[in-house]
Amino acid sequence: YCKGAKDAHMSIHPDKAIISLRSNRDTGYDAYINVQNELVGAYRQLRNRESMRLFNISYDELKLQYSKTGEIAIKNKLKTIQEMYPEKISEAELKQ
């Protein structure tokens, strides 16, 4: 289900892919938050795509439905997508 370029130097499975976010003391708060938001948005895009492919409904819509109904079937669909694309963002130590 991964549609990446399958570069030999990169992780071959989303479960093994960890994004490391590192900044330095000169990094502004707004810049740091903007990068974090972009990373979370990328996961969201991947999750929405797979949810549409598997369930014909976006991941965002599934989350909304689950928040309203609490249905186990919807929770299981969310879990399936989250397991396909686990959000693994590591915040590394500040670079001096």
C-alpha positions in Angstrom: 0.0 0.0 0.0 3.0 2.3 0.3 3.3 4.3 -2.9 6.8 5.7 -2.3 9.8 5.5 -4.5 11.2 2.6 -2.5 14.7 4.1 -2.3 17.2 1.6 -1.0 18.5 4.1 1.6 15.0 4.6 3.1 12.7 2.6 5.3 10.8 0.1 3.3 7.7 0.0 5.6 5.8 2.8 7.3 6.0 1.0 10.6 9.8 1.2 10.5 9.9 4.9 9.4 10.7 7.3 12.1 10.9 11.0 11.4 13.4 12.8 13.6 12.7 16.5 14.1 15.8 18.4 15.4 16.2 22.1 15.9 18.8 24.5 17.3 18.6 27.3 19.7 18.1 29.8 16.9 14.9 28.1 15.7 11.9 30.2 16.2 8.8 28.8 17.9 6.6 29.5 14.9 9.0 27.8 12.5 9.2 24.7 14.8 5.4 24.5 15.1 5.0 25.0 11.3 7.3 22.0 10.6 5.5 19.9 13.2 2.2 20.8 11.6 3.5 19.8 8.2 4.7 16.4 9.5 1.3 15.7 11.1 -0.4 16.9 7.9 1.6 14.4 5.9 0.5 11.5 8.1 -3.1 12.8 7.8 -2.8 12.8 4.0 -1.5 9.2 4.0 -4.2 8.1 6.4 -7.0 9.8 4.5 -5.8 8.2 1.2 -5.7 4.7 2.7 -9.0 5.1 4.4 -10.6 6.1 1.1 -9.1 3.2 -0.6 -10.1 0.6 2.0 -13.4 2.0 3.4 -14.5 4.7 0.9 -14.5 7.3 3.6 -11.7 9.6 4.8 -9.8 9.0 8.0 -10.9 12.5 9.2 -14.6 11.6 8.6 -14.1 8.3 10.4 -12.7 10.2 13.4 -15.6 12.5 13.4 -18.1 9.7 13.2 -16.4 7.8 16.0 -16.4 10.9 18.2 -20.2 11.2 17.7 -21.1 7.5 18.0 -18.4 5.6 19.7 -19.1 2.6 17.5 -16.6 -0.2 17.8 -16.6 -0.9 14.1 -15.5 2.6 13.4 -12.8 2.4 16.1 -11.5 -0.7 14.4 -11.3 1.0 11.1 -9.3 3.9 12.7 -7.0 1.4 14.3 -6.4 -0.4 11.0 -5.3 2.9 9.4 -3.2 4.0 12.4 -1.4 0.6 12.2 -0.7 1.1 8.5 0.7 4.6 9.1 1.8 4.9 12.7 2.7 8.5 13.6 6.3 8.2 14.7 7.9 11.6 15.1 11.0 11.9 17.3 12.0 15.2 18.8 15.8 15.1 19.0 17.9 17.0 21.4 18.6 20.6 20.6 21.6 21.0 18.3 24.2 23.4 19.8 
